[in-house]
Amino acid sequence: MAITLRKKYFNPLYFILNDLIKDNTIRTVLVYGGKSSAKTVSITQLLTKEAVVKQSSSIAFRKESTIIPTTLKKSFNLAMDLTFLYPAFERQDRRYLCNNGAEIILKGLDDSEKAKGVESYKYLYIDELNQFEQAEYEQFNLSLRGIEGQKIFASWNPVDENSWVKTELVDKYEFVDTEYKLPCDTSFVKKSTCGKVVLIKTTYEDNYWITGSPEYVVNEKGEIISDYGYRDENLIAEYISLKTKNYNSYRVNVLGEWGKVTFGGEFLKCWNSATHTGTHPYNPDLAIYLFFDENVNPYFPVGFFQISKDEKDLRLVHIIAAKNPNNKVSWMCREISRKLTEWKHQEHLYIDGDATSQKDDVKLEDGDDMFRLISNGLKEFKPIRRTSKSNPSVRMSADFVNSILEGNVKDLSIGVDSSCKIAIKDFESTMEDKNGGIDKRPVTDPLTKVSYQPFGHYVDILRYACVKLFNREYEVYQRGGKAFENVVSHKRVSRNSW
């Protein structure tokens, strides 16, 4: 039977999956992202095509069998209709029998025993992987054997950043970028360093049946319209409005980022990613303040801050979170130099941050001072060191930051560029301990087995920056806010001319 498959049947994700499926060294393809991002339909289109063209059989699972008619079955029906391959299949209740003998089976998983018997299938698809238990996934992986090029496909929405899918599966691999690109700038296709796992992140912007294809035609009215696909203006408007209504839901369901399912007990109680993040680019007319936290795992962090000329608006414009093996002063200085050179920075450069010195981490040799080493590493930019003898009170400085975030400190504001994703996650996720400090309970890295404090590093950096760059306001704040109204009239030395 002759088969014609046209480009207009598919989204960009399909073509990437169709290429990856040819690589027999790849065992697992993990696809996650926001709603309407064409994850499921692209995978089901691929498995449908493989059944017809390659005579390859597939088995697809949902956690609960009762919802298969409204989930997996609808997806495969749509895939067959979109590609016009439906004449090749006999549609049964939960089985599609291809006229060449291949089949696609839909099953629910009520217990781990249901994973047995999958070895005779070339491909296994797990829809909404986060709804399965880790042991069930591991049973799938062990059961799929005996056929060259067998693969597991899995898709999900990243609701909970504490899910085993992230902590026990995704985080156990080191991923690197590939040559594959998706339309959305925040989407990616990465491959594990071992070569066996591919991780793909998608959003609705990768779905041409939401945004319309970039290829266009001019109709008889002279209007430019997408050549194929469909632009759903109503849905796009709903997604955009969700950003202000419920930013956490927007981040997870629209941007496809890992999120939180529970709230309460955060250290930065007044932080709101919807209002405190945005477009805050580097300003060449202002000085840069580098604030460091003396830490090594999970990364060695620095924040690039700038403060407006009226000294009211503090902006975090860039960060570097240097992970192992780059979590050393020498690498950090090279990366900072690269960024400053890229910006052609000519204004002052200040160095500040954690006043403590930890000699047992990999950044320093015994007897060295981190800020001296940093100053030497950045000497071409003539950095000015402004470190204090001690760090500010955790509780007092945190209250000060929260008051600024809440808008209760006259005229002061904090803004974070949306590109500083690691810092933003830190601001959202750092929790408070029972004494009002930062919860420093450690976790263990699944790859390196190193114990470390997962959050709080950029929170510390933000505290240092606010206390130092809003120093007069902080002094008044510590006195209970008395005479605060007079602060603005006091003649003071400009921070940008220190």
C-alpha positions as a printed NumPy array, in Angstrom:
array([[  0.   ,   0.   ,   0.   ],
       [  1.436,   3.37 ,  -1.034],
       [  1.569,   5.893,   1.792],
       [  1.916,   9.658,   1.49 ],
       [  2.636,  11.664,   4.639],
       [  2.671,  15.416,   4.205],
       [  4.624,  17.894,   6.305],
       [  1.415,  19.748,   7.109],
       [  0.139,  16.802,   9.146],
       [  2.748,  17.293,  11.856],
       [  4.274,  19.603,  14.443],
       [  8.054,  20.164,  14.76 ],
       [  8.247,  17.757,  17.714],
       [  7.139,  14.872,  15.513],
       [ 10.066,  15.284,  13.127],
       [ 12.523,  15.297,  16.021],
       [ 10.99 ,  12.12 ,  17.467],
       [ 11.002,  10.523,  14.019],
       [ 14.725,  11.173,  13.773],
       [ 15.501,   9.971,  17.295],
       [ 13.664,   6.697,  16.785],
       [ 16.259,   5.681,  14.186],
       [ 19.053,   5.714,  16.786],
       [ 19.2  ,   2.279,  18.388],
       [ 21.501,   3.495,  21.163],
       [ 18.693,   5.631,  22.59 ],
       [ 16.607,   3.661,  25.086],
       [ 14.344,   6.303,  26.645],
       [ 12.704,   9.47 ,  25.292],
       [ 11.243,  11.709,  28.008],
       [  8.936,  14.51 ,  26.862],
       [  7.518,  17.045,  29.31 ],
       [  6.08 ,  20.524,  29.115],
       [  3.011,  22.705,  29.272],
       [ -0.519,  21.958,  28.174],
       [ -1.357,  21.992,  24.453],
       [  2.301,  21.474,  23.565],
       [  1.656,  18.551,  21.172],
       [  3.463,  16.005,  23.349],
       [  0.904,  13.207,  23.212],
       [ -0.31 ,  13.732,  19.658],
       [  3.266,  13.781,  18.289],
       [  4.153,  10.533,  20.061],
       [  0.941,   8.794,  18.981],
       [  1.423,   9.984,  15.39 ],
       [  4.913,   8.493,  15.445],
       [  3.773,   5.13 ,  16.842],
       [  0.909,   5.002,  14.343],
       [  3.289,   5.648,  11.442],
       [  5.763,   3.048,  12.747],
       [  3.02 ,   0.425,  12.82 ],
       [  2.061,   1.058,   9.195],
       [  5.482,   1.705,   7.678],
       [  7.809,  -0.465,   9.79 ],
       [  5.315,  -3.085,  11.033],
       [  6.379,  -2.188,  14.596],
       [  3.95 ,  -2.866,  17.437],
       [  3.464,  -0.591,  20.448],
       [  1.833,  -0.785,  23.847],
       [  0.645,   2.377,  25.618],
       [ -0.226,   2.777,  29.295],
       [ -2.23 ,   5.094,  31.499],
       [ -2.272,   4.651,  35.249],
       [ -6.023,   4.008,  35.407],
       [ -7.766,   1.957,  32.756],
       [-11.112,   3.712,  33.288],
       [ -9.887,   6.937,  31.685],
       [ -8.327,   5.36 ,  28.589],
       [-11.41 ,   6.07 ,  26.381],
       [-11.108,   9.818,  27.074],
       [ -7.302,  10.009,  26.984],
       [ -5.123,   7.532,  25.095],
       [ -7.874,   6.285,  22.793],
       [ -8.834,   9.811,  21.752],
       [ -5.157,  10.633,  21.138],
       [ -4.56 ,   7.621,  18.875],
       [ -7.82 ,   8.202,  17.022],
       [ -6.743,  11.794,  16.398],
       [ -3.274,  10.694,  15.287],
       [ -4.732,   8.284,  12.738],
       [ -7.209,  10.857,  11.466],
       [ -4.621,  13.652,  11.158],
       [ -2.243,  11.468,   9.163],
       [ -5.036,   9.795,   7.125],
       [ -3.704,   6.376,   8.178],
       [ -7.022,   5.205,   9.65 ],
       [ -7.865,   2.897,   6.69 ],
       [ -4.866,   0.739,   7.647],
       [ -6.306,  -0.064,  11.08 ],
       [ -9.147,  -2.082,  12.499],
       [-10.234,  -0.127,  15.556],
       [-11.194,  -2.332,  18.458],
       [-12.023,  -1.405,  22.06 ],
       [ -8.448,  -0.952,  23.273],
       [ -6.554,  -2.354,  20.338],
       [ -5.663,  -1.111,  16.894],
       [ -4.872,  -3.942,  14.486],
       [ -2.898,  -2.862,  11.432],
       [ -3.507,  -4.671,   8.14 ],
       [  0.177,  -5.735,   8.097],
       [ -0.125,  -7.553,  11.443],
       [  1.291,  -4.843,  13.703],
       [ -0.83 ,  -3.714,  16.646],
       [ -1.182,  -0.904,  19.151],
       [ -2.475,  -1.926,  22.585],
       [ -3.912,   0.454,  25.214],
       [ -3.752,  -0.661,  28.828],
       [ -4.27 ,   0.659,  32.33 ],
       [ -1.894,  -0.204,  35.141],
       [ -3.541,  -1.307,  38.369],
       [ -0.469,  -2.999,  39.796],
       [  3.134,  -3.742,  38.835],
       [  2.177,  -7.175,  37.437],
       [  0.44 ,  -5.478,  34.509],
       [  3.857,  -4.4  ,  33.231],
       [  4.713,  -7.976,  32.358],
       [  4.348,  -9.204,  28.801],
       [  5.577,  -5.999,  27.164],
       [  8.788,  -7.513,  25.815],
       [  7.19 ,  -8.438,  22.505],
       [  6.51 ,  -4.78 ,  21.656],
       [  8.989,  -2.526,  19.881],
       [  7.784,   0.624,  21.626],
       [  6.246,   1.344,  25.009],
       [  4.497,   4.635,  25.733],
       [  3.705,   5.873,  29.256],
       [  1.246,   8.774,  29.248],
       [  1.355,  11.065,  32.314],
       [  4.417,   9.395,  33.786],
       [  4.177,  11.405,  37.017],
       [  0.993,   9.515,  37.919],
       [  2.902,   6.2  ,  38.034],
       [  5.058,   4.927,  40.877],
       [  8.808,   4.714,  40.465],
       [  8.691,   0.927,  40.966],
       [  6.164,   0.619,  38.142],
       [  8.386,   2.551,  35.768],
       [ 11.371,   0.42 ,  36.72 ],
       [  9.323,  -2.712,  36.003],
       [  8.524,  -1.35 ,  32.547],
       [ 12.2  ,  -0.698,  31.895],
       [ 13.209,  -4.211,  32.945],
       [ 10.41 ,  -5.872,  30.983],
       [ 11.168,  -4.237,  27.638],
       [ 13.786,  -6.526,  26.103],
       [ 14.67 ,  -8.836,  23.235],
       [ 14.118,  -6.565,  20.202],
       [ 16.738,  -4.272,  18.669],
       [ 15.929,  -0.594,  18.989],
       [ 13.213,  -0.979,  21.636],
       [ 12.318,   2.322,  23.263],
       [ 10.298,   3.779,  26.102],
       [  8.464,   7.017,  25.402],
       [  7.071,   8.909,  28.385],
       [  5.289,  12.25 ,  28.681],
       [  3.982,  14.383,  31.542],
       [  3.28 ,  17.877,  32.848],
       [  5.889,  18.897,  35.471],
       [  3.499,  19.686,  38.33 ],
       [  5.605,  18.864,  41.372],
       [  9.346,  19.562,  41.492],
       [  9.597,  16.966,  44.287],
       [  8.146,  14.226,  42.087],
       [ 10.211,  11.048,  41.747],
       [ 10.192,  11.7  ,  37.987],
       [ 12.458,  14.678,  38.591],
       [ 14.461,  13.588,  41.635],
       [ 14.924,   9.877,  40.806],
       [ 14.823,   9.86 ,  37.014],
       [ 15.643,  13.175,  35.309],
       [ 18.134,  14.365,  37.932],
       [ 20.07 ,  11.098,  37.808],
       [ 21.389,  11.957,  34.355],
       [ 23.608,  14.734,  33.121],
       [ 22.114,  16.217,  29.97 ],
       [ 23.783,  18.239,  27.237],
       [ 22.293,  20.271,  24.391],
       [ 21.728,  18.736,  20.968],
       [ 21.392,  20.194,  17.483],
       [ 17.603,  19.853,  17.576],
       [ 15.558,  23.041,  17.991],
       [ 11.887,  23.689,  18.705],
       [ 10.053,  26.95 ,  17.89 ],
       [  9.757,  28.142,  21.499],
       [ 12.94 ,  29.736,  22.856],
       [ 12.538,  28.02 ,  26.247],
       [ 11.977,  24.547,  24.779],
       [ 14.902,  22.188,  24.344],
       [ 16.064,  18.739,  23.27 ],
       [ 18.876,  17.368,  25.405],
       [ 20.705,  14.06 ,  25.477],
       [ 22.272,  12.301,  28.438],
       [ 26.041,  12.031,  28.471],
       [ 25.657,   8.236,  28.441],
       [ 23.728,   8.56 ,  25.175],
       [ 20.753,   6.441,  26.247],
       [ 18.221,   9.063,  27.349],
       [ 16.742,  12.075,  25.561],
       [ 14.938,  14.822,  27.512],
       [ 12.591,  17.151,  25.625],
       [ 10.76 ,  20.205,  27.014],
       [  7.886,  21.769,  25.059],
       [  5.289,  24.563,  25.335],
       [  2.136,  25.511,  23.425],
       [  4.319,  27.706,  21.19 ],
       [  5.639,  24.476,  19.654],
       [  2.118,  23.485,  18.586],
       [  1.119,  24.919,  15.185],
       [ -2.498,  24.061,  15.927],
       [ -2.384,  26.675,  18.707],
       [ -0.038,  29.329,  17.266],
       [ -0.314,  28.659,  13.529],
       [  2.646,  27.654,  11.398],
       [  5.322,  30.261,  10.58 ],
       [  4.738,  29.534,   6.881],
       [  1.973,  31.748,   5.554],
       [ -0.139,  32.606,   2.552],
       [ -1.974,  35.781,   1.554],
       [ -5.713,  35.257,   1.09 ],
       [ -7.999,  37.043,  -1.384],
       [ -8.541,  39.871,   1.124],
       [ -4.824,  40.502,   1.344],
       [ -4.654,  39.026,   4.87 ],
       [ -1.625,  37.017,   5.954],
       [ -2.674,  33.661,   7.391],
       [ -0.777,  30.534,   8.387],
       [ -0.353,  28.078,   5.551],
       [ -1.348,  25.229,   7.876],
       [ -2.235,  24.661,  11.478],
       [ -4.517,  27.043,  13.347],
       [ -4.027,  30.052,  15.589],
       [ -6.291,  29.757,  18.626],
       [ -6.512,  33.37 ,  19.796],
       [ -8.967,  32.553,  22.59 ],
       [ -6.749,  29.905,  24.168],
       [ -3.635,  32.07 ,  23.817],
       [ -5.485,  34.919,  25.555],
       [ -6.437,  32.57 ,  28.397],
       [ -2.817,  31.5  ,  28.813],
       [ -1.623,  35.103,  28.876],
       [ -4.245,  36.146,  31.43 ],
       [ -3.31 ,  33.189,  33.653],
       [  0.103,  34.79 ,  34.177],
       [ -1.435,  37.521,  36.35 ],
       [ -4.243,  35.43 ,  37.837],
       [ -2.159,  32.488,  39.057],
       [  1.518,  32.661,  38.213],
       [  2.363,  29.22 ,  39.618],
       [ -0.306,  27.642,  37.429],
       [  0.964,  29.675,  34.469],
       [  4.528,  28.553,  35.008],
       [  3.606,  24.875,  35.206],
       [  0.707,  24.606,  32.766],
       [  1.822,  27.153,  30.165],
       [  5.613,  27.41 ,  30.427],
       [  5.995,  23.725,  31.271],
       [  8.389,  24.339,  34.158],
       [  8.68 ,  22.345,  37.355],
       [  6.487,  23.849,  40.053],
       [  5.193,  23.57 ,  43.572],
       [  1.939,  21.954,  44.61 ],
       [  1.94 ,  23.246,  48.17 ],
       [  2.598,  26.722,  49.511],
       [  3.276,  28.096,  52.962],
       [  6.335,  28.498,  55.159],
       [  8.476,  30.247,  52.55 ],
       [ 11.365,  32.369,  53.825],
       [ 10.606,  35.198,  51.388],
       [  6.943,  35.431,  52.295],
       [  6.275,  38.43 ,  50.053],
       [  8.046,  37.2  ,  46.948],
       [  5.75 ,  36.985,  43.908],
       [  7.294,  35.801,  40.664],
       [  4.483,  37.365,  38.665],
       [  5.246,  40.888,  39.907],
       [  8.914,  40.789,  40.897],
       [ 10.302,  39.232,  37.707],
       [ 10.316,  40.706,  34.235],
       [ 12.592,  42.258,  31.646],
       [ 15.43 ,  43.925,  33.562],
       [ 18.45 ,  43.975,  31.223],
       [ 21.959,  45.2  ,  31.929],
       [ 22.28 ,  48.995,  31.834],
       [ 25.687,  50.154,  30.516],
       [ 25.34 ,  53.501,  32.318],
       [ 25.29 ,  51.925,  35.792],
       [ 27.864,  50.213,  37.965],
       [ 27.729,  46.463,  38.549],
       [ 27.719,  44.948,  42.012],
       [ 28.811,  41.324,  42.177],
       [ 27.473,  39.581,  45.273],
       [ 28.788,  36.101,  46.06 ],
       [ 27.687,  33.389,  48.456],
       [ 30.608,  31.265,  49.569],
       [ 29.129,  27.929,  48.585],
       [ 30.078,  25.06 ,  46.311],
       [ 27.169,  22.587,  46.071],
       [ 24.823,  22.456,  44.284],
       [ 26.617,  25.447,  42.736],
       [ 28.933,  28.393,  43.396],
       [ 26.667,  31.452,  42.909],
       [ 27.08 ,  35.102,  41.993],
       [ 24.456,  37.759,  41.274],
       [ 24.992,  40.799,  39.015],
       [ 23.097,  43.713,  40.576],
       [ 22.542,  47.273,  39.401],
       [ 20.836,  50.117,  41.228],
       [ 19.118,  53.062,  39.574],
       [ 20.726,  56.496,  39.689],
       [ 18.135,  57.704,  42.191],
       [ 19.087,  54.643,  44.293],
       [ 15.511,  53.446,  44.596],
       [ 15.321,  50.463,  42.243],
       [ 17.523,  47.403,  42.707],
       [ 17.748,  44.968,  39.808],
       [ 19.248,  41.491,  39.529],
       [ 20.184,  41.476,  35.851],
       [ 22.254,  38.294,  35.532],
       [ 23.471,  35.303,  37.535],
       [ 26.082,  32.586,  37.237],
       [ 25.559,  29.334,  39.13 ],
       [ 28.782,  27.394,  38.613],
       [ 28.24 ,  23.662,  39.057],
       [ 30.878,  20.983,  39.499],
       [ 33.517,  20.827,  38.03 ],
       [ 33.322,  24.572,  37.323],
       [ 32.521,  25.596,  40.905],
       [ 35.902,  27.25 ,  41.404],
       [ 37.033,  30.87 ,  41.558],
       [ 39.21 ,  30.592,  38.44 ],
       [ 36.328,  29.385,  36.244],
       [ 33.909,  31.868,  37.814],
       [ 36.241,  34.788,  37.071],
       [ 36.653,  33.711,  33.456],
       [ 32.891,  33.526,  33.04 ],
       [ 32.338,  36.913,  34.688],
       [ 35.052,  38.423,  32.468],
       [ 33.406,  36.946,  29.393],
       [ 30.056,  38.515,  30.312],
       [ 31.553,  41.933,  31.163],
       [ 33.502,  41.914,  27.912],
       [ 30.371,  40.968,  25.99 ],
       [ 28.59 ,  43.927,  27.581],
       [ 31.628,  46.22 ,  27.001],
       [ 31.233,  47.282,  30.624],
       [ 33.006,  50.575,  31.426],
       [ 31.447,  51.682,  34.706],
       [ 32.605,  50.701,  38.19 ],
       [ 32.661,  47.074,  39.288],
       [ 32.159,  46.229,  42.966],
       [ 32.719,  42.925,  44.736],
       [ 30.739,  41.979,  47.823],
       [ 28.889,  39.128,  49.473],
       [ 29.281,  36.483,  52.155],
       [ 31.608,  37.75 ,  54.888],
       [ 32.39 ,  34.253,  56.178],
       [ 35.258,  32.116,  54.887],
       [ 34.931,  28.335,  54.473],
       [ 38.304,  26.696,  53.833],
       [ 37.003,  23.152,  53.365],
       [ 35.352,  23.617,  49.992],
       [ 36.889,  23.193,  46.551],
       [ 36.984,  26.88 ,  45.653],
       [ 39.954,  27.751,  47.851],
       [ 43.279,  26.542,  49.022],
       [ 43.978,  26.804,  52.743],
       [ 44.859,  30.358,  53.729],
       [ 43.347,  32.004,  50.655],
       [ 40.699,  34.682,  50.749],
       [ 37.931,  34.244,  48.186],
       [ 37.426,  37.95 ,  47.533],
       [ 41.141,  38.577,  47.051],
       [ 41.262,  35.765,  44.504],
       [ 38.211,  37.157,  42.737],
       [ 39.721,  40.651,  42.691],
       [ 42.898,  39.27 ,  41.127],
       [ 40.898,  37.266,  38.596],
       [ 38.974,  40.368,  37.497],
       [ 41.823,  42.899,  37.738],
       [ 41.411,  44.076,  34.138],
       [ 38.069,  45.605,  35.221],
       [ 39.62 ,  47.304,  38.269],
       [ 37.154,  45.831,  40.782],
       [ 36.511,  47.581,  44.101],
       [ 36.109,  45.309,  47.082],
       [ 33.299,  46.256,  49.507],
       [ 32.955,  43.248,  51.795],
       [ 31.808,  43.721,  55.388],
       [ 33.388,  42.206,  58.481],
       [ 30.258,  40.24 ,  59.28 ],
       [ 26.997,  39.229,  57.661],
       [ 23.727,  40.982,  58.553],
       [ 21.216,  39.441,  60.93 ],
       [ 19.323,  36.768,  59.008],
       [ 15.973,  37.571,  60.554],
       [ 16.28 ,  41.362,  60.407],
       [ 17.587,  41.436,  56.839],
       [ 14.905,  38.964,  55.724],
       [ 12.187,  41.149,  57.232],
       [ 13.696,  44.138,  55.431],
       [ 13.671,  42.316,  52.078],
       [ 10.096,  41.109,  52.626],
       [  8.994,  44.642,  53.483],
       [ 10.501,  45.949,  50.235],
       [  8.857,  43.164,  48.254],
       [  5.54 ,  43.98 ,  49.901],
       [  5.933,  47.659,  48.979],
       [  6.132,  48.878,  52.578],
       [  9.541,  50.572,  52.414],
       [  9.113,  53.996,  50.85 ],
       [  9.905,  54.134,  47.121],
       [ 12.2  ,  51.065,  47.109],
       [ 11.73 ,  48.194,  44.682],
       [ 13.37 ,  44.914,  43.744],
       [ 13.242,  43.445,  40.238],
       [ 14.749,  40.241,  38.841],
       [ 15.311,  39.578,  35.161],
       [ 13.291,  36.567,  34.056],
       [ 16.453,  34.92 ,  32.688],
       [ 17.715,  34.378,  36.273],
       [ 15.734,  31.148,  36.604],
       [ 17.881,  29.458,  39.257],
       [ 17.661,  32.523,  41.493],
       [ 13.902,  32.818,  40.972],
       [ 13.413,  29.178,  41.91 ],
       [ 15.526,  29.783,  45.016],
       [ 13.368,  32.764,  46.026],
       [ 10.236,  30.635,  45.584],
       [ 11.482,  27.471,  47.248],
       [ 13.628,  28.489,  50.236],
       [ 11.716,  27.564,  53.37 ],
       [ 11.781,  28.98 ,  56.886],
       [ 12.842,  26.877,  59.86 ],
       [ 11.082,  26.888,  63.218],
       [ 13.367,  29.657,  64.535],
       [ 12.664,  32.036,  61.663],
       [ 15.925,  31.298,  59.828],
       [ 16.573,  29.513,  56.564],
       [ 15.764,  25.808,  56.548],
       [ 19.168,  24.27 ,  55.887],
       [ 18.263,  20.602,  55.975],
       [ 20.56 ,  18.912,  53.443],
       [ 19.745,  16.584,  50.575],
       [ 22.004,  14.108,  48.793],
       [ 22.787,  14.418,  45.103],
       [ 21.676,  11.168,  43.381],
       [ 24.69 ,  11.243,  41.05 ],
       [ 27.596,  12.425,  43.201],
       [ 26.196,  11.34 ,  46.605],
       [ 27.346,  14.723,  47.953],
       [ 25.197,  16.238,  50.704],
       [ 24.28 ,  19.897,  50.253],
       [ 21.732,  22.586,  51.087],
       [ 19.453,  22.783,  48.019],
       [ 18.04 ,  26.284,  48.542],
       [ 18.824,  29.587,  50.211],
       [ 21.974,  30.617,  48.345],
       [ 20.431,  33.326,  46.179],
       [ 18.18 ,  34.328,  49.054],
       [ 21.374,  35.063,  51.003],
       [ 22.806,  36.981,  48.057],
       [ 19.621,  39.067,  47.831],
       [ 19.804,  39.839,  51.564],
       [ 23.413,  40.992,  51.249],
       [ 22.592,  43.18 ,  48.235],
       [ 19.56 ,  44.851,  49.819],
       [ 21.306,  45.573,  53.106],
       [ 24.365,  47.012,  51.372],
       [ 22.783,  48.929,  48.493],
       [ 19.846,  50.216,  50.527],
       [ 22.124,  50.835,  53.509],
       [ 20.525,  54.046,  54.791],
       [ 17.026,  52.62 ,  54.596],
       [ 18.204,  49.479,  56.374],
       [ 19.708,  51.502,  59.212],
       [ 16.38 ,  53.246,  59.722],
       [ 14.512,  49.938,  59.411],
       [ 16.574,  48.455,  62.235],
       [ 15.512,  51.376,  64.447],
       [ 11.894,  50.489,  63.9  ],
       [ 11.339,  52.841,  60.99 ],
       [ 11.548,  56.016,  63.037],
       [ 12.405,  59.184,  61.16 ],
       [ 12.183,  57.222,  57.926],
       [ 10.459,  60.049,  56.114],
       [ 13.586,  62.175,  56.628],
       [ 15.928,  59.645,  55.079],
       [ 15.358,  60.844,  51.541],
       [ 16.496,  64.363,  52.448],
       [ 19.767,  63.244,  54.012],
       [ 22.791,  63.934,  51.88 ],
       [ 24.541,  60.632,  51.304],
       [ 27.307,  59.208,  49.176],
       [ 25.992,  57.682,  45.957],
       [ 26.431,  53.941,  45.782],
       [ 27.278,  54.313,  42.112],
       [ 30.269,  56.512,  42.973],
       [ 31.727,  54.498,  45.864]])
